[in-house]
Amino acid sequence: MHKKASGFFLTIALAVGGLTIVWGGTTSCGRAIPGELLDARLNNYLLEHLWQWCQGRMPALWSPSFFYPYEHVLAFSDNHFGTGVVYGLARSIGMSRERAFDFWFLFSYPLNFASAWYVLRRLNFGSVSAAFGAFVFTFSLPVFGQVNHAQLGYRFAIPLAIFWLQQTLERSGNKAVLATGWFLFWTGWQFACSIYLGFFLCMTSFGWVVAWFLTGGRIDTDHWGGGEQGKAKFGWIRWIPSVLGMVLILGTLIPYALVSREYHFVREEWELLGMIPRIGSYLIADDSWFSGVFGKLVQGIPMRHEHQLFLGFFPFLLLGLGGLACVRKKPIPSLNLVRIAFICLVLLLTLTTVVAGYSFYYLLIHLPLANALRSVSRITLVMLFPVSVICAGGVSFLQELIVVGWLRRLFFILLAGALLLEISHFHFSTLSIVGMRDRITRLHALLPDFIPKDSILFVEKDPREGDYLSEVDAMILAQELGLPTWNGYSGNVPPGHGDGRAFSDAVRQMALYSLFRGKREESYRQLVQRILPLRSREVFPDKIPALPVLVKQSDLTQQDCEKIVITIQKMEIVEGNLVRIHGTLFNGSNVPLRSVSLVAHPVRFTWKWIPLSDTGEETGYAKRCDLDWDLPPFQTQEFTIDILPPDHLGLYDLKVTLLEEGRRFLNDQGMKIPQASSRLNVSKDHRLNLVSPK
């Protein structure tokens, strides 16, 4: 009785304690939503789209009204088909979109905990071991490190899929067929929750099967066969889970494959290489002052925010004890499963970790689905289930070591407290609900008194803010108004989508869409006339540019690039914290500079700040600005670009160049980078001053 009571108490304490910490940290006790202004609000938008579609307020499921008029943009990111019902239930009982998002986000934690605990118990671990293992799976620091990507929160299908995979390996005949069906079903559900985690679940499942064979597992040639009596007993029912699983998997992946082919989505190799874990990645927990001490010693990690993979001190202790139990002569409950999980974990770490500049994952990045998944480090969220099995084994090992009952119970109570204390020191990013609503209210105030029903909303970017914030503001405003919007933010973008710096960007996208879809001049002009601009410094053009002729990619030769001249005529400080440059672009080559008539790899401006003092830091060519239109040979185009200053103090030089988006920089092909008309000095109090070059 004492043993059962202890297990029940620890299970409830760890689950409720962990959820309370998450609720307080991620929602500020109901006053905020978890995450940052981009991904959190994108997820909220997509969930709201599903809700509105179910109500009949949205005509097309796969075509939310952002990036308008491009279609099927839901497949540019995760679709939330596997979890949207939770959000819908919250909305149906009267919650606001932000409150419903909080409910949707928080509900994943008890669901993940219950799933992991149930599976560990079914795998013959004791209730205490299962409680600690479920806690590591649900509340460890790598999970908190992905709170900004709330679409990765629902992982309850992972333990269930691995459980039924294990049953598939252990059973035979029709029971193996049924177990395989349930494995496919839960794998399919995980794909419906998140394609990232579905793909990494498949990798983990493969590692689990390999580990099964390496630990002595065997499968007969007639493993899935069954006698006539077995067939009569199960009948066609045994195939239902398999069919449902394949429907979920194919129903999720096929639309994405079709849209990827439609829009020619391909990840560049450099986008993937920076997000493959390094050895040091597993020591980083920058948002925890208690557990982040080792991570401070790790430097030189690209995309560091995606490499927050340290388990925490106490989960790492349990992991080590579980590994020790694997080589100990005295067995613990489910020892073979702990060994399978340990080997599976080692295989996954070996495959996905960069060592001495190389990773075996490099062999996979050109495969269709693997190429589309940018952040390989997120595999940790799936690897946490093998980790939880090993940690459960570590707890079983401790139970064998501590033979005195009251001392064992006291130790596990203290260990539970230590686990909760460690995660309580994590700093979560949150968004004030009031602050988010204020952003939309300010945009509402800019709307005209009369809005035509066929309007296409365009919100010009505020150059004082980070990239894409205005995009998401516009998406939410348009969703509330029931209008489509030119603006958009997602995991992918349609061909040639600009950054919304000027009204001409919206005109350009309508031209690009018309060329992409083979529309005629009249259709293009009708789209332009429907644009409703907000915060735009440009007036509606008296003369809409003619729709150009779509051309195929034609390389600019080195001789062409040498004849392209950028001149920076003036630099000025505007609005206190922006650098505005005025200049001209002269195309002295014999071929046009394609900004509109080339759907792939358009020519764009880009720039970076080069430090001229020891305190400065180079910014890199991260920003873009479109040409107003195609620039014919031997013609000049004026341009004005507002640029954010560097964050670090010091003296800087500005380098402005052109690039063929996604292909190459023209300065690498012979085009000269112009001399800036002034240097920028950023003082300690972040005041900006222009200094004449010597």
C-alpha positions as CSV (number, residue, x, y, z in Angstrom):
1,M,0.0,0.0,0.0
2,H,2.9,2.3,0.9
3,K,4.5,1.7,-2.4
4,K,1.4,2.4,-4.4
5,A,0.6,5.5,-2.4
6,S,4.2,6.8,-2.9
7,G,3.9,6.2,-6.7
8,F,0.6,8.0,-6.9
9,F,1.8,10.9,-4.8
10,L,5.0,11.4,-6.8
11,T,3.1,11.1,-10.1
12,I,0.5,13.8,-9.1
13,A,3.2,16.0,-7.5
14,L,5.5,16.0,-10.6
15,A,2.6,16.5,-13.0
16,V,0.9,19.3,-11.1
17,G,4.1,20.9,-10.1
18,G,5.5,20.9,-13.6
19,L,2.2,22.2,-15.1
20,T,2.0,25.0,-12.5
21,I,5.5,26.2,-13.3
22,V,4.8,26.1,-17.0
23,W,1.5,28.0,-16.5
24,G,3.1,30.7,-14.4
25,G,6.1,31.0,-16.6
26,T,4.7,30.8,-20.1
27,T,1.4,32.7,-19.6
28,S,2.2,35.0,-16.7
29,C,-0.7,33.4,-14.9
30,G,-3.1,34.1,-17.7
31,R,-1.9,37.6,-18.7
32,A,0.3,36.5,-21.7
33,I,0.8,33.9,-24.3
34,P,4.0,31.9,-24.6
35,G,6.6,32.8,-27.2
36,E,7.6,35.8,-29.3
37,L,5.8,38.1,-31.7
38,L,6.4,36.0,-34.8
39,D,5.9,32.2,-34.4
40,A,3.5,32.4,-31.4
41,R,1.1,34.7,-33.3
42,L,1.5,32.7,-36.5
43,N,0.4,29.5,-34.6
44,N,-2.5,31.5,-33.1
45,Y,-3.5,32.7,-36.6
46,L,-3.4,29.1,-38.1
47,L,-5.5,27.7,-35.2
48,E,-8.0,30.5,-35.6
49,H,-8.1,29.8,-39.4
50,L,-9.1,26.1,-38.6
51,W,-11.7,27.3,-36.2
52,Q,-13.2,29.8,-38.7
53,W,-13.1,27.2,-41.5
54,C,-15.1,24.8,-39.3
55,Q,-17.6,27.6,-38.7
56,G,-18.0,28.1,-42.5
57,R,-16.4,31.6,-42.4
58,M,-13.4,30.6,-44.5
59,P,-14.0,29.1,-48.0
60,A,-10.8,27.2,-48.5
61,L,-9.1,25.1,-45.8
62,W,-5.7,25.0,-47.5
63,S,-5.7,28.7,-48.6
64,P,-5.8,31.1,-45.6
65,S,-6.0,34.6,-46.8
66,F,-2.3,35.7,-46.3
67,F,0.3,36.0,-49.0
68,Y,-2.8,36.8,-51.1
69,P,-3.6,36.0,-53.9
70,Y,-1.3,32.9,-53.7
71,E,-3.2,29.6,-52.9
72,H,-2.5,26.6,-50.7
73,V,-0.3,28.7,-48.3
74,L,-1.4,26.6,-45.3
75,A,1.1,24.0,-46.5
76,F,3.9,26.6,-46.1
77,S,4.1,25.6,-42.4
78,D,2.5,23.1,-39.9
79,N,-1.2,22.9,-40.2
80,H,-2.3,21.8,-36.7
81,F,-4.8,19.3,-38.0
82,G,-3.9,16.9,-35.1
83,T,-4.4,19.4,-32.4
84,G,-6.8,22.1,-33.6
85,V,-9.8,20.4,-31.9
86,V,-8.4,21.5,-28.5
87,Y,-8.3,25.1,-29.7
88,G,-11.7,24.8,-31.2
89,L,-13.2,23.5,-27.9
90,A,-11.8,26.4,-26.1
91,R,-13.2,28.9,-28.7
92,S,-16.6,27.1,-28.6
93,I,-17.0,27.8,-24.9
94,G,-16.4,31.6,-25.4
95,M,-12.7,32.0,-24.9
96,S,-10.9,34.8,-26.8
97,R,-8.3,33.8,-29.4
98,E,-5.5,34.5,-27.0
99,R,-7.0,32.6,-24.1
100,A,-7.9,29.7,-26.3
101,F,-4.3,29.7,-27.5
102,D,-3.1,29.5,-23.9
103,F,-5.5,26.6,-23.2
104,W,-4.3,24.8,-26.4
105,F,-0.7,25.3,-25.4
106,L,-1.0,24.2,-21.8
107,F,-3.2,21.2,-22.6
108,S,-0.3,19.5,-24.4
109,Y,1.7,19.1,-21.1
110,P,-0.7,16.9,-19.1
111,L,-1.4,15.0,-22.3
112,N,2.3,14.3,-23.0
113,F,2.8,13.4,-19.3
114,A,-0.1,11.0,-19.2
115,S,0.9,9.3,-22.5
116,A,4.5,8.8,-21.3
117,W,3.5,7.6,-17.9
118,Y,0.9,5.2,-19.3
119,V,3.4,3.7,-21.8
120,L,6.2,3.3,-19.2
121,R,3.8,1.5,-17.0
122,R,2.8,-0.8,-19.9
123,L,6.5,-1.4,-20.4
124,N,6.5,-2.8,-16.8
125,F,8.2,0.0,-15.1
126,G,7.0,0.8,-11.5
127,S,4.8,3.8,-10.9
128,V,7.7,5.8,-9.3
129,S,10.0,5.1,-12.2
130,A,7.2,5.9,-14.7
131,A,6.5,9.2,-12.9
132,F,10.1,10.4,-13.2
133,G,10.5,9.1,-16.7
134,A,7.3,10.9,-17.8
135,F,8.5,14.1,-16.1
136,V,11.8,14.1,-18.1
137,F,9.8,13.5,-21.3
138,T,7.3,16.3,-20.6
139,F,9.2,19.0,-18.6
140,S,12.9,18.8,-19.3
141,L,14.8,21.9,-20.4
142,P,15.0,21.1,-24.2
143,V,11.2,21.1,-24.2
144,F,11.2,24.6,-22.6
145,G,13.8,25.7,-25.2
146,Q,11.2,25.2,-27.9
147,V,8.4,27.1,-26.3
148,N,8.7,29.8,-28.9
149,H,7.7,27.1,-31.4
150,A,4.4,26.0,-29.9
151,Q,3.6,23.8,-32.8
152,L,6.1,21.3,-31.4
153,G,4.3,21.0,-28.1
154,Y,2.0,18.0,-28.8
155,R,4.2,14.9,-28.5
156,F,1.7,12.5,-26.8
157,A,1.7,10.2,-29.9
158,I,5.5,9.5,-29.7
159,P,5.4,7.2,-26.6
160,L,2.3,5.4,-28.0
161,A,4.0,4.8,-31.3
162,I,7.1,3.4,-29.8
163,F,5.1,1.2,-27.5
164,W,3.2,-0.3,-30.4
165,L,6.4,-0.7,-32.3
166,Q,7.8,-2.7,-29.4
167,Q,4.6,-4.8,-29.4
168,T,5.0,-5.4,-33.1
169,L,8.5,-6.7,-32.5
170,E,7.5,-8.9,-29.5
171,R,4.2,-10.3,-30.9
172,S,3.5,-12.5,-33.9
173,G,0.7,-13.4,-36.2
174,N,-2.5,-11.2,-36.2
175,K,-1.5,-9.6,-33.0
176,A,1.7,-8.3,-34.7
177,V,-0.5,-7.0,-37.6
178,L,-2.8,-5.2,-35.2
179,A,0.2,-3.8,-33.3
180,T,1.8,-2.5,-36.5
181,G,-1.5,-0.8,-37.4
182,W,-1.5,1.0,-34.1
183,F,2.1,2.0,-34.6
184,L,1.2,3.5,-38.0
185,F,-1.9,5.2,-36.5
186,W,0.0,7.0,-33.8
187,T,2.9,7.8,-36.2
188,G,0.3,9.3,-38.5
189,W,-1.3,11.3,-35.7
190,Q,2.2,12.7,-34.8
191,F,2.6,13.8,-38.5
192,A,-0.8,15.5,-38.2
193,C,0.5,17.3,-35.1
194,S,3.9,18.3,-36.5
195,I,5.6,17.1,-39.7
196,Y,8.9,17.8,-38.0
197,L,8.2,15.4,-35.1
198,G,6.6,12.9,-37.4
199,F,9.7,12.6,-39.5
200,F,12.0,12.4,-36.5
201,L,9.7,9.8,-34.9
202,C,10.3,7.7,-38.0
203,M,14.1,8.1,-37.5
204,T,13.7,7.1,-33.9
205,S,11.6,4.1,-34.7
206,F,14.2,2.9,-37.1
207,G,16.9,3.3,-34.4
208,W,14.7,1.4,-32.0
209,V,14.3,-1.5,-34.4
210,V,18.1,-1.6,-35.0
211,A,18.6,-1.6,-31.2
212,W,16.1,-4.4,-30.8
213,F,18.2,-6.6,-33.1
214,L,21.5,-5.6,-31.5
215,T,20.2,-6.7,-28.1
216,G,19.3,-10.1,-29.4
217,G,15.8,-9.6,-30.8
218,R,14.6,-11.9,-33.6
219,I,11.7,-11.9,-36.0
220,D,10.5,-15.0,-37.7
221,T,9.9,-15.1,-41.5
222,D,6.2,-15.6,-40.8
223,H,6.1,-12.9,-38.1
224,W,2.9,-11.2,-39.5
225,G,1.3,-14.4,-40.6
226,G,-1.6,-16.1,-38.8
227,G,-3.6,-19.3,-39.0
228,E,-7.2,-19.5,-40.2
229,Q,-8.5,-19.4,-36.7
230,G,-6.6,-16.1,-36.0
231,K,-7.9,-14.6,-39.2
232,A,-11.5,-15.6,-38.3
233,K,-11.1,-14.1,-34.9
234,F,-9.7,-10.7,-36.0
235,G,-11.2,-10.5,-39.5
236,W,-11.1,-7.2,-41.3
237,I,-11.0,-5.3,-38.0
238,R,-7.2,-5.9,-37.7
239,W,-6.6,-3.7,-40.7
240,I,-8.5,-0.6,-39.4
241,P,-5.6,0.9,-37.5
242,S,-3.3,0.4,-40.4
243,V,-5.7,2.0,-42.9
244,L,-6.3,5.0,-40.6
245,G,-2.6,5.4,-40.0
246,M,-1.8,5.4,-43.7
247,V,-4.6,7.9,-44.3
248,L,-3.1,10.2,-41.7
249,I,0.4,9.9,-43.0
250,L,-0.4,10.2,-46.7
251,G,-3.1,12.7,-46.1
252,T,-0.6,14.9,-44.3
253,L,2.4,14.4,-46.6
254,I,0.9,14.4,-50.1
255,P,-0.5,18.0,-49.9
256,Y,2.8,19.2,-48.7
257,A,4.7,17.4,-51.5
258,L,2.3,18.8,-54.1
259,V,2.6,22.3,-52.8
260,S,6.4,22.0,-52.5
261,R,6.5,20.9,-56.1
262,E,4.1,23.7,-57.1
263,Y,6.2,26.4,-55.6
264,H,9.6,24.8,-56.2
265,F,10.5,24.8,-52.5
266,V,14.1,23.7,-51.9
267,R,16.1,24.4,-48.7
268,E,19.6,25.6,-49.4
269,E,22.3,23.3,-47.8
270,W,23.6,26.1,-45.6
271,E,20.1,26.6,-44.1
272,L,20.3,23.0,-42.7
273,L,23.9,22.7,-41.7
274,G,23.8,25.4,-39.1
275,M,20.9,23.7,-37.2
276,I,22.5,20.2,-36.9
277,P,23.5,19.7,-33.2
278,R,27.1,19.9,-32.1
279,I,28.5,18.1,-29.0
280,G,28.4,21.5,-27.2
281,S,24.7,21.8,-28.0
282,Y,23.9,19.3,-25.3
283,L,25.4,21.5,-22.7
284,I,23.5,24.7,-23.6
285,A,20.5,26.0,-21.6
286,D,21.0,29.8,-21.9
287,D,17.5,30.6,-20.4
288,S,18.2,28.9,-17.1
289,W,20.6,30.7,-14.8
290,F,20.8,27.5,-12.7
291,S,21.4,24.9,-15.5
292,G,23.0,27.2,-18.0
293,V,26.4,27.3,-16.3
294,F,28.1,24.8,-18.6
295,G,26.6,26.3,-21.7
296,K,28.4,29.6,-21.1
297,L,31.6,27.7,-21.8
298,V,30.3,26.7,-25.2
299,Q,30.9,29.2,-28.0
300,G,30.8,29.3,-31.8
301,I,27.5,27.5,-32.1
302,P,25.6,28.8,-35.2
303,M,21.9,29.5,-34.7
304,R,22.5,29.1,-30.9
305,H,18.8,29.6,-30.0
306,E,18.1,26.3,-31.8
307,H,20.7,24.4,-29.8
308,Q,19.3,24.6,-26.3
309,L,19.6,20.9,-25.7
310,F,20.9,20.4,-22.1
311,L,18.7,18.0,-20.2
312,G,19.3,19.5,-16.8
313,F,21.5,18.3,-14.0
314,F,19.1,16.0,-12.4
315,P,17.7,14.4,-15.6
316,F,21.3,13.9,-16.7
317,L,22.0,12.2,-13.4
318,L,19.1,9.8,-13.9
319,L,20.3,9.2,-17.5
320,G,23.7,8.3,-16.2
321,L,22.3,5.9,-13.7
322,G,20.1,4.3,-16.3
323,G,23.2,3.8,-18.5
324,L,25.0,2.3,-15.5
325,A,22.2,-0.1,-14.9
326,C,22.6,-1.4,-18.5
327,V,26.1,-2.8,-17.7
328,R,25.3,-3.9,-14.1
329,K,25.0,-7.7,-13.6
330,K,22.0,-7.4,-11.3
331,P,18.9,-6.9,-13.4
332,I,16.3,-4.2,-12.9
333,P,12.7,-4.3,-14.3
334,S,12.6,-3.9,-18.1
335,L,16.4,-4.0,-18.3
336,N,16.3,-5.1,-22.0
337,L,14.1,-2.1,-22.9
338,V,16.5,0.3,-21.1
339,R,19.3,-1.2,-23.2
340,I,17.3,-0.9,-26.4
341,A,16.5,2.8,-25.5
342,F,20.2,3.4,-24.7
343,I,21.4,2.0,-28.0
344,C,18.7,3.8,-29.9
345,L,19.8,7.1,-28.3
346,V,23.5,6.5,-29.1
347,L,22.6,5.7,-32.8
348,L,20.5,8.9,-33.1
349,L,23.2,11.0,-31.5
350,T,25.8,9.5,-33.8
351,L,23.7,10.2,-36.8
352,T,22.7,13.7,-36.0
353,T,25.7,15.3,-34.2
354,V,28.4,17.3,-35.9
355,V,31.8,16.1,-34.9
356,A,35.0,17.7,-36.3
357,G,32.9,19.5,-38.9
358,Y,31.1,16.4,-40.2
359,S,27.8,14.6,-39.4
360,F,26.3,11.5,-40.9
361,Y,23.1,13.5,-41.3
362,Y,24.8,15.3,-44.2
363,L,24.0,12.1,-46.2
364,L,20.3,12.7,-45.6
365,I,19.8,16.4,-46.3
366,H,19.2,15.9,-50.0
367,L,16.3,13.4,-49.4
368,P,12.9,15.0,-50.2
369,L,11.4,15.3,-46.7
370,A,14.7,15.7,-44.9
371,N,15.6,18.6,-47.1
372,A,12.4,20.4,-46.2
373,L,13.1,20.2,-42.4
374,R,15.5,22.9,-41.5
375,S,16.1,22.5,-37.7
376,V,17.6,19.1,-37.1
377,S,18.1,19.9,-33.5
378,R,14.4,19.5,-32.9
379,I,14.9,15.7,-33.0
380,T,15.7,16.0,-29.3
381,L,12.0,16.4,-28.6
382,V,11.5,12.8,-29.9
383,M,14.8,11.5,-28.5
384,L,13.4,12.4,-25.1
385,F,11.3,9.3,-25.0
386,P,14.2,6.9,-25.2
387,V,15.8,9.2,-22.7
388,S,12.8,8.9,-20.4
389,V,13.0,5.1,-20.7
390,I,16.6,5.2,-19.6
391,C,15.8,7.6,-16.8
392,A,13.0,5.3,-15.6
393,G,15.7,2.6,-15.6
394,G,17.9,4.9,-13.5
395,V,15.1,5.3,-10.9
396,S,14.6,1.5,-10.8
397,F,18.4,1.2,-10.2
398,L,18.1,3.6,-7.3
399,Q,15.2,1.6,-5.9
400,E,17.4,-1.4,-5.9
401,L,20.3,0.5,-4.2
402,I,18.3,2.1,-1.4
403,V,16.9,-0.8,0.5
404,V,15.4,1.1,3.5
405,G,11.8,2.0,2.6
406,W,11.5,5.3,4.5
407,L,14.9,6.5,3.2
408,R,14.0,5.6,-0.4
409,R,10.7,7.5,-0.1
410,L,12.5,10.5,1.3
411,F,15.2,10.4,-1.4
412,F,12.6,10.4,-4.2
413,I,10.6,13.2,-2.6
414,L,13.8,15.3,-2.5
415,L,14.7,14.3,-6.1
416,A,11.2,15.3,-7.2
417,G,11.7,18.7,-5.5
418,A,15.1,19.1,-7.1
419,L,13.6,18.4,-10.6
420,L,10.9,21.0,-10.0
421,L,13.3,23.5,-8.6
422,E,15.6,23.2,-11.6
423,I,12.9,23.9,-14.2
424,S,11.5,26.8,-12.0
425,H,14.6,28.8,-12.8
426,F,13.9,28.8,-16.6
427,H,13.1,32.2,-18.2
428,F,10.3,31.9,-20.7
429,S,9.6,34.4,-23.5
430,T,6.0,35.7,-23.2
431,L,3.8,38.1,-25.0
432,S,1.4,40.4,-23.1
433,I,-2.1,39.9,-24.4
434,V,-2.8,43.6,-23.8
435,G,0.3,44.6,-25.7
436,M,-0.6,42.3,-28.7
437,R,-4.1,43.8,-28.8
438,D,-2.7,47.3,-28.7
439,R,-0.7,46.6,-31.9
440,I,-3.8,45.6,-33.8
441,T,-5.8,48.5,-32.3
442,R,-3.3,51.0,-33.6
443,L,-3.7,49.5,-37.1
444,H,-7.4,49.6,-36.8
445,A,-7.2,53.3,-36.3
446,L,-5.5,53.7,-39.7
447,L,-8.4,52.1,-41.6
448,P,-10.6,54.3,-43.7
449,D,-14.3,54.7,-42.8
450,F,-15.4,52.7,-45.9
451,I,-13.6,49.5,-46.8
452,P,-14.7,47.8,-50.1
453,K,-15.6,44.1,-49.6
454,D,-13.0,43.0,-52.2
455,S,-10.1,44.9,-50.6
456,I,-6.6,43.3,-50.3
457,L,-5.0,44.7,-47.2
458,F,-1.4,45.8,-47.4
459,V,0.4,47.0,-44.3
460,E,3.7,48.7,-45.0
461,K,6.6,47.5,-42.9
462,D,7.7,49.7,-40.0
463,P,11.5,49.9,-40.6
464,R,12.1,50.5,-36.9
465,E,10.9,47.0,-36.0
466,G,12.3,43.6,-36.7
467,D,11.6,41.7,-39.9
468,Y,8.1,40.3,-40.3
469,L,6.4,41.9,-37.3
470,S,4.2,44.1,-39.5
471,E,3.5,41.0,-41.6
472,V,1.9,39.2,-38.7
473,D,0.1,42.3,-37.5
474,A,-1.5,42.6,-40.9
475,M,-2.4,38.9,-41.0
476,I,-4.3,39.1,-37.7
477,L,-6.0,42.4,-38.6
478,A,-7.1,41.0,-42.0
479,Q,-8.3,37.8,-40.3
480,E,-10.5,39.8,-37.9
481,L,-11.8,42.0,-40.8
482,G,-12.5,39.0,-43.0
483,L,-10.2,40.3,-45.7
484,P,-7.3,38.8,-47.6
485,T,-3.9,40.4,-47.2
486,W,-0.7,40.8,-49.3
487,N,1.3,40.4,-46.1
488,G,2.4,37.0,-44.8
489,Y,4.8,35.1,-42.6
490,S,5.4,31.4,-42.6
491,G,8.0,28.7,-43.0
492,N,8.1,29.3,-46.7
493,V,7.3,32.3,-48.9
494,P,5.8,32.5,-52.4
495,P,8.0,33.5,-55.4
496,G,9.5,36.9,-55.1
497,H,7.6,38.0,-52.0
498,G,9.1,41.3,-50.9
499,D,9.6,42.8,-47.4
500,G,6.7,45.3,-47.7
501,R,8.8,48.4,-47.5
502,A,6.7,50.3,-50.0
503,F,3.4,50.1,-51.9
504,S,5.4,49.1,-55.0
505,D,6.1,45.8,-53.2
506,A,2.4,45.0,-53.3
507,V,2.1,45.9,-57.0
508,R,5.1,43.7,-57.7
509,Q,3.6,40.7,-56.0
510,M,0.4,41.1,-58.0
511,A,2.5,41.1,-61.1
512,L,4.6,38.1,-59.9
513,Y,1.4,36.2,-59.1
514,S,-0.1,37.0,-62.5
515,L,3.0,35.7,-64.2
516,F,3.2,32.7,-62.0
517,R,-0.4,31.7,-62.7
518,G,-0.4,32.8,-66.3
519,K,-3.0,35.6,-65.7
520,R,-3.6,38.4,-68.2
521,E,-3.0,42.1,-67.9
522,E,-6.6,42.8,-67.0
523,S,-6.5,40.4,-64.1
524,Y,-3.3,41.9,-62.8
525,R,-4.7,45.4,-62.9
526,Q,-7.8,44.4,-61.1
527,L,-5.7,42.9,-58.3
528,V,-3.7,46.1,-58.0
529,Q,-6.8,48.3,-57.8
530,R,-8.1,46.2,-54.9
531,I,-5.1,46.9,-52.7
532,L,-5.9,48.8,-49.5
533,P,-2.6,50.3,-48.1
534,L,-2.0,51.2,-44.5
535,R,0.9,53.2,-43.2
536,S,2.1,53.7,-46.7
537,R,4.3,56.6,-47.6
538,E,3.6,56.1,-51.3
539,V,0.4,57.2,-53.0
540,F,-1.6,55.0,-55.3
541,P,0.2,55.1,-58.7
542,D,-1.5,57.2,-61.4
543,K,-0.2,54.7,-63.9
544,I,0.1,51.0,-63.1
545,P,3.2,49.5,-64.6
546,A,2.6,47.2,-67.5
547,L,2.8,43.4,-66.8
548,P,6.1,42.2,-68.1
549,V,6.8,39.0,-69.9
550,L,7.9,36.1,-67.7
551,V,11.4,35.0,-68.6
552,K,13.6,32.0,-67.8
553,Q,16.7,32.3,-65.6
554,S,19.5,33.8,-67.5
555,D,22.9,34.3,-65.9
556,L,24.5,37.7,-65.6
557,T,28.0,37.2,-66.9
558,Q,31.0,38.7,-65.1
559,Q,31.2,41.3,-67.9
560,D,27.5,42.3,-67.2
561,C,28.1,42.6,-63.4
562,E,31.2,44.8,-63.9
563,K,28.9,47.3,-65.7
564,I,26.3,47.6,-63.0
565,V,26.9,50.7,-60.9
566,I,25.4,51.6,-57.5
567,T,25.9,55.1,-56.3
568,I,25.1,56.2,-52.7
569,Q,24.4,59.9,-53.0
570,K,23.2,60.8,-49.5
571,M,22.9,59.3,-46.0
572,E,20.7,60.8,-43.2
573,I,19.4,60.0,-39.8
574,V,15.6,59.9,-39.7
575,E,13.2,59.4,-36.9
576,G,16.1,59.2,-34.5
577,N,17.1,55.6,-35.0
578,L,17.1,54.9,-38.7
579,V,19.7,55.4,-41.4
580,R,18.1,56.4,-44.8
581,I,20.2,56.1,-47.9
582,H,19.4,57.7,-51.2
583,G,21.1,56.4,-54.4
584,T,20.9,55.4,-58.0
585,L,21.3,52.0,-59.7
586,F,22.7,52.1,-63.3
587,N,22.4,49.0,-65.4
588,G,25.3,49.4,-67.9
589,S,25.0,45.8,-69.1
590,N,23.2,44.5,-72.2
591,V,20.6,42.5,-70.2
592,P,17.8,43.6,-67.9
593,L,18.1,43.3,-64.1
594,R,15.1,41.1,-63.4
595,S,13.0,42.0,-60.3
596,V,9.5,41.1,-61.6
597,S,9.8,39.1,-64.8
598,L,11.9,36.4,-63.1
599,V,10.0,34.4,-60.6
600,A,13.0,32.6,-59.2
601,H,16.2,34.4,-58.0
602,P,15.1,38.0,-58.6
603,V,17.8,40.7,-58.3
604,R,17.6,42.5,-54.9
605,F,19.5,45.0,-52.8
606,T,21.3,43.7,-49.7
607,W,23.6,45.4,-47.2
608,K,25.7,45.0,-44.1
609,W,27.5,47.1,-41.5
610,I,31.3,46.7,-41.4
611,P,32.9,47.7,-38.0
612,L,35.9,50.1,-38.2
613,S,36.5,50.0,-34.5
614,D,37.2,47.2,-32.0
615,T,33.9,47.5,-30.3
616,G,31.8,47.0,-33.4
617,E,30.3,43.8,-34.8
618,E,29.6,42.9,-38.4
619,T,26.0,42.4,-39.2
620,G,26.1,40.2,-42.3
621,Y,24.0,40.4,-45.5
622,A,20.8,39.5,-43.8
623,K,18.4,42.2,-45.0
624,R,16.8,42.6,-48.5
625,C,15.1,45.4,-50.5
626,D,13.5,44.9,-53.9
627,L,14.1,46.9,-57.0
628,D,11.1,49.0,-57.9
629,W,10.7,47.1,-61.2
630,D,12.8,45.4,-63.9
631,L,15.7,47.7,-64.8
632,P,16.3,47.7,-68.6
633,P,19.8,48.0,-70.1
634,F,21.5,51.4,-69.9
635,Q,18.8,52.9,-67.7
636,T,19.0,54.3,-64.1
637,Q,16.6,53.7,-61.2
638,E,16.6,55.8,-58.0
639,F,16.2,54.1,-54.7
640,T,15.6,55.0,-51.0
641,I,16.2,52.4,-48.3
642,D,15.7,52.8,-44.5
643,I,18.2,50.7,-42.6
644,L,18.4,49.7,-39.0
645,P,21.7,50.7,-37.3
646,P,24.0,48.1,-35.7
647,D,23.2,47.1,-32.1
648,H,26.8,47.5,-30.9
649,L,28.6,50.8,-30.4
650,G,31.4,51.8,-32.7
651,L,32.2,53.3,-36.1
652,Y,30.8,51.5,-39.1
653,D,31.0,51.5,-42.9
654,L,28.0,50.5,-44.9
655,K,28.4,48.0,-47.8
656,V,25.5,47.9,-50.3
657,T,25.4,45.4,-53.1
658,L,23.0,43.3,-55.3
659,L,22.3,39.6,-55.2
660,E,20.3,37.1,-57.2
661,E,18.2,35.8,-54.4
662,G,19.1,32.3,-53.3
663,R,21.9,32.1,-55.9
664,R,24.8,34.5,-55.6
665,F,26.1,38.0,-54.8
666,L,26.9,40.2,-57.8
667,N,29.9,41.7,-56.1
668,D,31.4,38.1,-56.2
669,Q,30.9,38.3,-60.0
670,G,32.8,41.6,-60.5
671,M,30.3,44.3,-59.5
672,K,31.9,47.0,-57.3
673,I,30.6,47.8,-53.9
674,P,30.1,51.6,-53.7
675,Q,31.8,53.8,-51.2
676,A,29.2,55.1,-48.6
677,S,28.9,58.8,-48.5
678,S,29.3,58.8,-44.7
679,R,30.4,56.6,-41.8
680,L,28.0,55.8,-39.0
681,N,29.1,56.2,-35.4
682,V,27.0,54.5,-32.7
683,S,27.6,56.0,-29.3
684,K,27.3,54.3,-25.9
685,D,23.8,55.7,-25.4
686,H,22.9,54.4,-29.0
687,R,22.8,57.9,-30.5
688,L,23.6,57.9,-34.2
689,N,26.0,60.3,-35.9
690,L,27.2,60.5,-39.4
691,V,30.9,61.1,-39.9
692,S,32.5,62.1,-43.2
693,P,35.0,59.5,-44.5
694,K,38.6,60.6,-44.4
